[in-house]
Amino acid sequence: MNDSRSPAPAKVSLPGASGNAAQASVAAATPIYIAVDTDKNQSLIRTQSNEALPTLYVKAFYDQAHTQPVASANIVFSFCPAFYGDPRRGGASTAGVWPLSQTVSVVNGEGSCSGFTTGVCTGDIYRQESDRDQFGTAYIYAHSTDISGAPFTDDDKPRMAVFTVKVAVKPVAAGDKCRLIIAGGDNQFLPLGNKLPLSSPLLAVLINDDDSTIVTGVPIAYNGFYGNKNTEFPNLSQDQVQTDMEWSVAATTRNGFPSSSRPYTTSANQGTAKASVPSMPKVDTLTFVARTASSPPANATALFPSSGNMQSTQPNTQFPHNLTTATLNDSVSPATPLLGIVVTYEITSGNAVFDYTRTVAGGEITQISTTKAQSFSGSSYLVPSPYVSPTSDNGVVSITASTDDAVHFATFILRISASAPIPNSPSSSSDTYYVDVDKGNLQDQLLRTPYEVALTASAWTKDRQPVSGGSITFDVQPDTAIGAFNNTAPSPIVNGIATASSLLPFSIFSSSSTSDYGTFTVRAYPTGVDPATAAPGQVAIYTERTWRGPSAKIFLINDGQTTSPGLAFHTRLQAKVQDSFNAPVESVLLTFTITSGATFDINDKPDLLVDVSPSTARVRTNASGIATAPNIIAGNTTGDVKVQVSTPVAATQTYTLHVQSGTINPGDGDAYRIDVLTGSRLSMSKHGQASPQFALTDTTSGRRMPNTPMQMDVGNTGGASVSFSLTDPTMQSTTVTTNDEGIALVTVYSADATGSATLLASYPGADSKTVIISVS
């Protein structure tokens, strides 16, 4: 990473004013509308601190409808502490990204940016669904101007693409000796008279005094001005507190900034609040001071940590980022950015000094001493500090940012520790071994339910001999979901196989309005190898899927067949899996189980068959969501044969097959048979669509008829207006040809009338079938 930060951010235009966009081929006043290129990347990125981000791809248009690609222009990818409007309210960044901005070119409507690295989480990262992980959030915007130095407005939102970066943090256990330090909320005005919340939450951080690590997951009690309130700090910050008549010390939002709308009072009283750890009586109590004034200051300056807080480094290694402080006018609501504020940075505890030899962009630094400096920025409300260098081994460094007459100071906590492991590669090629997926890949499971099959990995030498000794590390890489192993310790290799502990899916990040499930991957690699730089073949990848509930649906295909004792049924059983949005789901593992009266033909191998025994077959669904079981051979007795098909994420369904003596005629005398695969009744909304499916079978052979035209007719006898055309409501007859599997798929569309209609499917030599369609 370069020694200097990115150039000073450009001043952002106010609503209604033209920005300083660098647009090569359009007029200066022409806005550019930028969107995430979802074909190449997602807008949600999950990572850990100090990791490189993947390339970010966007599309740029001259119109808000995204129909006119930009021929040529420059745009800026910016990290902005403020997600929306007032940088202290409504979704502020709680993790850092470096550099603060990068300018890239857009050509023919497409552009990309690489080179961003995640920073560390600030003090107000909050609990997600997981009991194991917490996340800080950073926001990167692609815009026609650099917005890293000022909040943006409603007018900016349609013209910018946003990437959300989630940075994971793990809980840390408390040692035998701990101490509390102030990390925020001290020295601020108290609204005693109206019992309103403070301008900033109180924030105490618990430190392991022996190894200088910051403790997470330990509750901290706050003894306030009007009563007691226990608040758990699961991840360096308190959970959201609901202010009531008995509690007026702390109120916080989930975005790293206070929720106060009236931070001042005319009361002349002065109060204090104390933080303590109830379960650790030897930890000294911490005192916060709150001040009041007879009248609110006209231009009350409040300082808040913007970036660089909660950094870590190893002994004798400079902290990777300098600090920036946000300066705001807190006498108005919402608070507004203040430019031209002189901020004093002072190292108040810990063994570290300021390094004035490194260039800092975005402000002017004045050296006062090795532990004290002043900084000024005339073009941004973000004021930078000098870089910070440790002067000894392990320790925690506290730095305060202040200014004259400030109503709220900013406190930064930095950590020096040699305890962090450093990934390393095997010492020599003779130590190299390779890893393959063995079992547990491509599983489906309900949220918060362990996966049925434990993940196992096979380890081989370069000569493809099983590895003896050593261990495999399994780790989870989030995508639209995340999971965790019961035990994260490396798994020993025994006879070439390493088995991971129980894997639990615990959170889905995708919206329930767009998806029933989320996915994540698991990496398996030799312990000690960095998977990012590992040799080819050393990292095995598993893909796992978790569902919010058993919302998948199984549709039976080829049910109801009849054969004679000892003979095979004419057609393989098939099952189609759809989600609640009626979309087919690929790679679902279905288990077909014959309860009695028949057996699977273990020599029959349909596509995507995983394994088969006389009574059980496991098959995956294809891209159309269809799984095909092996042939079934009837036993020597007559009667019904029941075959169950199941998966953890759907209700089990049962086929009923028939074994009877004599000549078999599945069509009851007809040469062909039509089966409705999607049910005899369908529901749809006005201006909606539905897709019924029909199967056409030759009753003599018992096989489906592929590539055969079938007649479809709609009857609007119940008041509805249904047709086969989205634009032509009079199109009420059509011909549909069956696909390679003998299935006819047809789509019907409704207009603006409610009621019912009928859909009649017919074919010469077969009894026609009717589907009732309800429109509401």
Summary of the structure (lengths in Angstrom):
residues: 776
radius of gyration: 32.6
end to end distance: 59.8
largest distance: 103.9
contacts: 2702
relative contact order: 0.07
helix: 1%
strand: 45%
